[in-house]
Amino acid sequence: NRVWLHYFGIGLVPSPDDFGVMGSPPSHPELLDWLACELIEHDWSLKHLHRLILDSAVYRQASFLGPDADAAT
C-alpha cells in the first residue's frame, strides 16, 4: 500500500498503516492481495514491487499528460 501510495498519491487503503478490522476496507482488495503475494513470492523484494508498478500500464496511464495539460505545471 505504501509503494502504491508513493506512485499514485492515494493508497489502496486510505491509511497506509491501518489494515486491521478497525481500518477502512481497501478500494481494490484483489489487487492489494496480488501485490502482497508478489512481494512474498519474490523474497520481500521492494525493488521487484517498484519495477512491477513502474512497468505497468496503469502507471503509464496515470503519468500521461494529455494535449490539454499545461506545460508549466
Secondary structure, DSSP 8 states (H G I E B T S, - for coil): -HHHHHHHSS-SSSSSS--STTS---SSHHHHHHHHHHHHHTTT-HHHHHHHHHTSHHHHHHT---TTS-TT-
